[in-house]
Amino acid sequence: MDLSRKLTPHFTLGEMVRTSHRSIDNTPTPEIVDRLTVLCRNFLEPIRDAFGPLWVTSGFRCEALNRAIGGSSTSSHVLGCAADIVPVKGHLTVDIVGWMAYGSDLRYDQVIDEYSSTANWIHVGMARPGREPRLQALTMRNGKYSPFMFGPEG
């Protein structure tokens, strides 16, 4: 599999399947690659157009990788329907999530402004095959999810 293959102008297959778990084979099926291409084209490219370069911290995760990192058993990453991203140049994650929720026409399933004790990132998920997008905008702090609020109260 050619990991240098461009799925879209700014995203490669390699960055969408990258993992530091060297003992786990995270090779996607052709069907997963197709979904990752749609994810990049319909969501990551428009976000990049609006906010500049993005770093993909997690894209596709095979079942074994998802278990190894403690991912949700219902994770959209396993289906190639989600990516976790970080803006590269000076934008706040809250601004990107706010834009997706209130300023864009993107038909996302979930967009989550996530924080841990060591990092901040955005989870971008598209609807699973055969489902309608939920348009769910959330914030995750200390492992707890709540509705995303954009503004002084958020």
VENNORCOR-V372506 format. One record per backbone hydrogen bond with DSSP energy under -0.5 kcal/mol. CO is the residue of the C=O (numbers start at 1). NH is the residue of the N-H. Records with the same first field share a line. If there is no record, write none. Layout:
CO: NH + NH
//
This chain:
1: 3
2: 5
3: 14
5: 7 + 13
8: 11
11: 7 + 8
12: 16
13: 17
14: 17 + 18
16: 60
20: 22
21: 24
23: 25
24: 26
29: 33
30: 34
31: 35
32: 36
33: 37
34: 38
35: 39
36: 40
37: 41
38: 42
39: 43 + 44
40: 45
43: 47
44: 48
45: 49
46: 50
47: 51
48: 52
53: 88 + 89
54: 56
55: 57 + 86
58: 84
62: 66
63: 67
64: 68
65: 69
66: 71
67: 70
72: 75
75: 78
76: 79 + 81
77: 61 + 80
81: 126
83: 124
84: 57 + 58
85: 122
86: 55
88: 90
92: 95 + 96
93: 97
94: 98
95: 99
96: 100
97: 101
98: 102 + 103
99: 103 + 104
106: 108
108: 135
109: 136
110: 125
111: 138
112: 114 + 123
113: 140
114: 121
119: 116
121: 114
122: 85 + 124
123: 112 + 125
124: 83
125: 109 + 110
128: 131
135: 137
136: 111 + 138
137: 148
138: 113
139: 141 + 146
140: 115
141: 144
144: 141
146: 139
149: 151
151: 154
//
